[in-house]
Amino acid sequence: MEVFEAIRGRRSVRKYTSQPVLPEMIDRIIEAGTWAPSAKNVQPWRFLVVDGHSKDQVAEIVRRIGEQMAQSTNSLERELGIGTIKTAGIIRQAPILITVWNAAHATRGETAVLQDPNPNRLLSWSVRLQSVSAAIQNMLLAAHALGLGGLWICDINHAVIQVKEYLAVEDDLVAGVVIGYSEDSPRIPQRRPWAETVRWFGVSSE
């Protein structure tokens, strides 16, 4: 698949069939992630593939936290809770969940960074986070090129403490990526006009 075709054709898939995904396909998707650009070539990404009963347990953890949030008197937290419950359902339905992490040794840990937010430490943490995010995008494009659907999931972070404890991981959770065969055909998304998002500054703008 040509790269621009993959970029324009990728969709966020929220409904999956029960068809299993071959392990070698997951390997190729993760390999694509490891070829993302990485600041100073630190390669801070870490991947933990979760499937079967363990994946359902993660989904249940996320659902429980979503239920708690949905009971809040705060309207924003309540809305986020409802979205988190829906996300838990997607995790349960998809065959594969890849949890994506930022290696704690590269940032001295997210908690330490947030407790001592000096500019240099925050920048270092942010740069490594950008590298991990680039890896996730590569993975989603690779999944699409292989005929699979994928979804970048951040709602899992509402249950970050519980998920880290269950999976016994010390690194910083960035996101989850669910992978599977799409059950539907997501509509073509609208993109903002270039005039709203792009400017040139320099010779070409004169």
Backbone hydrogen bonds, N-H to C=O, Kabsch-Sander energy under -0.5 kcal/mol:
donor,donor_aa,acceptor,acceptor_aa,energy
6,A,2,E,-2.2
7,I,3,V,-2.4
8,R,4,F,-2.2
9,G,5,E,-1.9
10,R,6,A,-1.7
13,V,11,R,-0.8
13,V,150,G,-2.1
17,T,181,Y,-2.6
25,M,22,L,-1.2
26,I,22,L,-1.5
27,D,23,P,-2.4
28,R,24,E,-1.7
29,I,25,M,-2.1
30,I,26,I,-2.6
31,E,27,D,-2.5
32,A,28,R,-2.1
33,G,29,I,-1.5
34,T,30,I,-1.8
35,W,31,E,-0.6
35,W,32,A,-1.1
36,A,33,G,-1.5
41,N,38,S,-2.4
42,V,39,A,-2.0
46,R,101,W,-1.7
48,L,99,T,-2.3
50,V,97,L,-3.5
52,G,95,P,-0.6
54,S,51,D,-0.9
55,K,51,D,-1.1
56,D,52,G,-1.8
57,Q,53,H,-2.1
58,V,54,S,-2.0
59,A,55,K,-2.4
60,E,56,D,-2.1
61,I,57,Q,-2.2
62,V,58,V,-2.5
63,R,59,A,-2.5
64,R,60,E,-2.4
65,I,61,I,-1.9
66,G,62,V,-2.3
67,E,63,R,-2.5
68,Q,64,R,-2.0
69,M,65,I,-2.3
70,A,66,G,-2.4
71,Q,67,E,-0.7
71,Q,68,Q,-0.9
72,S,69,M,-1.9
75,S,73,T,-0.5
78,R,74,N,-2.5
79,E,75,S,-2.3
80,L,76,L,-2.5
81,G,77,E,-2.3
82,I,78,R,-2.0
83,G,79,E,-1.9
84,T,80,L,-2.2
85,I,81,G,-2.1
86,K,82,I,-1.7
87,T,83,G,-2.1
88,A,84,T,-2.2
89,G,85,I,-1.5
90,I,86,K,-1.6
91,I,87,T,-2.4
92,R,88,A,-2.2
93,Q,89,G,-1.9
94,A,90,I,-2.5
96,I,179,I,-1.7
97,L,50,V,-2.4
98,I,177,V,-3.1
99,T,48,L,-2.9
99,T,97,L,-0.7
100,V,175,A,-3.0
101,W,46,R,-2.9
102,N,172,D,-3.1
103,A,44,P,-2.9
103,A,101,W,-0.6
106,A,103,A,-1.3
107,T,103,A,-0.6
107,T,104,A,-1.0
108,R,104,A,-1.6
109,G,104,A,-1.3
113,V,109,G,-1.9
114,L,110,E,-2.4
115,Q,111,T,-2.0
116,D,112,A,-1.6
118,N,116,D,-2.3
122,L,118,N,-2.5
123,L,119,P,-2.4
124,S,120,N,-2.3
125,W,121,R,-2.3
126,S,122,L,-2.7
127,V,123,L,-2.7
128,R,124,S,-1.8
129,L,125,W,-2.1
130,Q,126,S,-2.1
131,S,127,V,-1.6
132,V,128,R,-2.1
133,S,129,L,-2.3
134,A,130,Q,-2.1
135,A,131,S,-1.6
136,I,132,V,-1.9
137,Q,133,S,-2.0
138,N,134,A,-2.1
139,M,135,A,-2.1
140,L,136,I,-2.2
141,L,137,Q,-2.2
142,A,138,N,-2.4
143,A,139,M,-2.5
144,H,140,L,-2.0
145,A,141,L,-2.3
146,L,142,A,-1.5
147,G,144,H,-1.8
148,L,143,A,-2.9
149,G,180,G,-3.8
150,G,11,R,-0.6
151,L,178,V,-1.5
153,I,151,L,-0.6
153,I,176,G,-3.6
154,C,152,W,-0.6
157,N,154,C,-2.3
158,H,155,D,-2.0
159,A,156,I,-1.4
160,V,157,N,-1.5
163,V,159,A,-2.9
164,K,160,V,-2.6
165,E,161,I,-2.0
166,Y,162,Q,-2.4
167,L,163,V,-2.7
168,A,164,K,-1.0
169,V,164,K,-1.6
172,D,102,N,-2.4
173,L,171,D,-0.6
174,V,100,V,-2.7
175,A,100,V,-1.5
176,G,153,I,-2.8
177,V,98,I,-2.3
178,V,151,L,-1.8
179,I,96,I,-2.2
180,G,149,G,-1.9
183,E,15,K,-2.6
184,D,15,K,-0.6
196,E,193,P,-1.9
197,T,193,P,-0.7
197,T,194,W,-1.0
198,V,194,W,-2.8
205,S,202,G,-1.3
206,E,203,V,-1.6
